[in-house]
């Protein structure tokens, strides 16, 4: 049984820049107007609007499409049905967007060091208006992003005695956008 061909449909704002960054990241990404027949290539149709993205997906039902909406908050675009990935191009440069598209199943688990705590100032239960609740941010509080394949096991670099771990669906390629530290071992493994 042959492996299903995969493809990436880009639509919205900045598709040409992101498509070019994908091609530079990996030459298997081929900018096309229709599905490329060569085995091992990943076709990348570029569409201005969601309807064209839907049409590209429907024209090749045998392809496992990753539909990516590239948007800017101040620009209205017609949405595709069920885009799988949405990226704000005012915050994500084309290279970072290309990495996220190339690694859509690589997510972040956050290791929380010296977690923030909530307590009541009077030792009783929280009042209805929360006026007796205090938020305590301990010295040294920080979070470290670790890379995990979606549905995967705990990363080996995550300390076994970690006080708190928060699995997320945040994309690893976008980890540098946050104010968190990024695990050096995960960066060496996954870029």
Secondary structure as UniProt FT lines:
FT   STRAND          6..12
FT   TURN            13..14
FT   HELIX           15..25
FT   TURN            27..28
FT   STRAND          29..32
FT   TURN            39..40
FT   STRAND          42..47
FT   HELIX           50..59
FT   TURN            60..62
FT   STRAND          64..71
FT   TURN            73..74
FT   TURN            81..82
FT   STRAND          85..88
FT   TURN            89..91
FT   HELIX           94..102
FT   TURN            103..105
FT   STRAND          106..113
FT   STRAND          117..120
FT   TURN            121..122
FT   TURN            128..129
FT   TURN            131..132
FT   STRAND          133..136
FT   TURN            139..140
FT   STRAND          142..149
FT   TURN            150..151
FT   TURN            156..157
FT   TURN            160..161
FT   STRAND          164..171
FT   HELIX           172..177
FT   STRAND          181..182
FT   HELIX           184..190
//
